[in-house]
Amino acid sequence: MEDRSALVTFLLRLADDHLILGHRLSEWCGHAPMLEEDLAMPNIALDLIGQARALYQYAGGVEGKGRSEDDLAYLRRERDYLNCLMVERPNGDFAHTMLRQFYFAAFMHPFWEKAMESQDAMLAGIAGKAVKEVAYHIRHCGEWVIRLGDGTEESTARMQAALTALAPYVDELFESDAVTAAMAEAGIAPSPASLRAPFEATVQSVFAEAFLDAPAAPWAKTGGRQGLHSEAMGFLLAELQYMQRSYPGANW
């Protein structure tokens, strides 16, 4: 039972990361700075939400309490969401959004690569599809980080501001606890610490082309994995959950 509980918690953390970030990206639909991005960003959002859906379906089945993917996505309270704090941050400007997505993709790509060898066949199957999608996310967002970082005086200043703003949120991606330890010991998922080197290699490669230096964070923001969120999360959920709470049980 303890192993099942740890697996459910792990899957919810992963699913919540993808759902919340997917929702944030969807907020750009119709507001992107150019037509190509008005297509690309919602498509990335759909990738993330599709991954979240698969993870919620699996989590609901493992949990065995009859909760569907919709129940887990839309009908939980704020403190029940276990996403990292980075993904719930307001979009800010385009530089902030691109850097946030780049950081997340740089973390998730080596995760999915290793998860393809998971002892959990369901997670390995999800990883096989997700790793291809995230490879595109790295390429797309990385190109924008380079373009803005090595661009005009204005674009460089905005990317530097994004670096400063996001620096305190990076370390939370690599936090370890009893849940992550149980998943690594069972061969279900890689330990977060093992993802640091490939993450840094991807980030440093792009930053070198963009002539950017990541500032050291004076402190690390934490709490998301325990359901402790920023003020922004409540406003995000008010929008995300509106339809389900206004029209309970509605379906397409």
N, C-alpha and C positions, 0 to 999 in steps of 0.2 A: 504493500500500500504506500509505503514511504517512497519507493522508487517511482510508482505511478504519479504520486503527488508532485515529485520533483520534475518529472517529464512534462506534466501539464503546465506547471509554472514556467518551465523553460520554453515550451511552445507558445504560451501566451506572451511572454516577453518578446519573442521573435515576431509573432504576429502583430502585436501592438506597435512595435517599431515600424513595421511596413505599412500598416493601416494609417497611422497618424502622419507619417511622412508622405504617404500617397495623398492623403487629404490636403495637406499643406500645398503640395505641388498642384493639385487640382484647382486651388484658388487662383492660380495664374491663368487659367483658361479664359481667353478673351482679353487678357491684359498683358500678355508677353510683349517684349519690345520689338519683335519682328514676326512675320507670318510663320516662318519655319519653326520658331520656338513655340508659337501658339499651337503647333501640331506636336512637336517633340515632347514638350513638358507634360501635357496630358497623357501621352503614350507611356512615358516613364511612370507617371502616376498609376496608370492601369496595370503596368507590370508589377508595381509594388502592391497594389490592392489585390491583384490576382494571387501573388505569393501569400499575402495575409489570409486570403480566403482558404487556400489549401491548408495552411497551418491551423486556422480556426476549426476547420472541419476535422482535422486530425485530433486536435486538442479536445474537442467535444466528444469524440469517440472514445479517447483514452479515459477521459474524466468519467464517462458513463452516467451522467446525471440528466441526459436528455436535452442538453443545451445545444442549439444549432449554431451555425456560423453567424447568423444574424443576431442571435441572443448574445453571443460573445462580443461581437463587433459593436452593437448598438445599444444594448440594454444593461450595461454595467455602470457602476458609479465611478466617479473620477479616481477615487483611491484604489479601485480595483484594476486600473490600467497600469501596466508594468513596463512601459516604453522608456527608453533613455530620454534624458531631457533635451538633447540636441534636436530631436526630430519634431518636438512640439513648439520650438521657437517660432515666433512670427516670421514671415518670409523676408521682411525688410526689403532691400533693393535686390536687383537681379544678381549682383556680385555675391551677396550674402546667400541667396538661394542656391546658386551654382556651387559655391564652396561647401555649403552644408551637404548638398547631394553628393559632391565629390568625396568628401570625408566618409560619408556613410557607405558609398559604393566601394571605396578603397578598403574598408573594413569587411564588408560582406563578401567580396569576391573570394578572398582566401578562405573565408568561413565556408562558403558553398563548395569550393573546390575540395576541401577536406571532408565536408559532410557527404559528398558523393561516395565516400568509402565507409559511411556510417554502418554500424551494426543494426541500425533501425532502417529497415527496408523502405518504409514510408518516407522518412526524412531524406534518405538517399535519392528517392525518386523525385521529390520536390527540388532537391539541390541540382539534379541533372538538368532541369529546365531553367532554374533561376540563375545558375552560373553564367549561362549564355546571355541572359538579359542584363545582368549586372556588368558584364564585360563591356557591353554597349554603353551603359550608364557612365562607367569610368571614362571611356573614350570621349563621349559627348561632353560631359561636364569638365573633364580635364582640358579639353580644347578651349573651353570658355575661360577657365582659370588662367590659361596661358595667354589667351587673347586680351583679357582684361588686365592681367598683371603686367604684361609687356605691351600695354597699349598707350592711351593718352594719359596725360597728367591726372585727369578726372577719373578715368577707369582704374588707374593704379591706386589712387587714394581710396577709392571705394573697396577695392579688393584688400588693401591693407587694413581698412576698417573692419571688414568681414573677418579677417584673420584674428584681429584682436578680440572681436566679439565672440568668436567661436572657440578660441583657445581653451577656455575653462571647461568646455563640454567634451573634449576629445577623450580624456582619460577614463570617463565613465564607460566608454565602449569596451574597455579592457578589464573592468572590474570582475573579480572572482569571488564566489561565495560557495556555500554548501551545494546549491543547485548546479552551478557550472562544474564544480568538482565531481559531483555524482554523474553528470553527463559525460565528462571526459573519462572517468574511471570505467564507465560501462561501454565506452567506445561509440557512444551515440553522437557526440559533437566534440569539436576541438576545444581545448581550453582557450579562454580569451587571450592569455599571455602569449600563446603560440602564434597568434595572428599579428602581433605587434611588428615583427620584422618585415613581413611582406607588406603590411600597411605603410610602414615608414619608407620602404623602398619605392612604392608607388607614389607616395606624396612627394618625396624628395626629387624623384625624376621629373614630375610635372612642375614643381616649384623652381627647379633649376632652369627650366625653359622659360618660366614666367618671371624670372629674376625676383623671386619672393623668398622671404625668410619667415618661417613660422615663429611668432613670439612665444616666449615661455609663459605659461599661465601662472599667475601669482597664487592661484588656488584651483582646485578641481571641483566643479559642480557635481553633486551626486544626490541620490534619493529616488530617481525615477523607477529603479528596479524594485523599490519597496512601496511604490504608489504615492510617493511624495513629489508633487508636481509644482510647476510654476503657475502664476496667475493665468497665463495664456491658455493653459489646458482647459480650464472651465469654459472659456469662451469658445474654444475649438469644439468641445463636445456639445455645446448648446446648438451649434450649427450641424455638426455631424449626425447627431441623434434626433434632429427635429422631426423628420418624417415618421420615424418609427414610434416616437413618443406621441406625436399628434394623431397618428392613425395606426393604433396598435394592431398588429397582425396583418397589415396590408402587405400584398405581394404583387409582383409585376404580372 
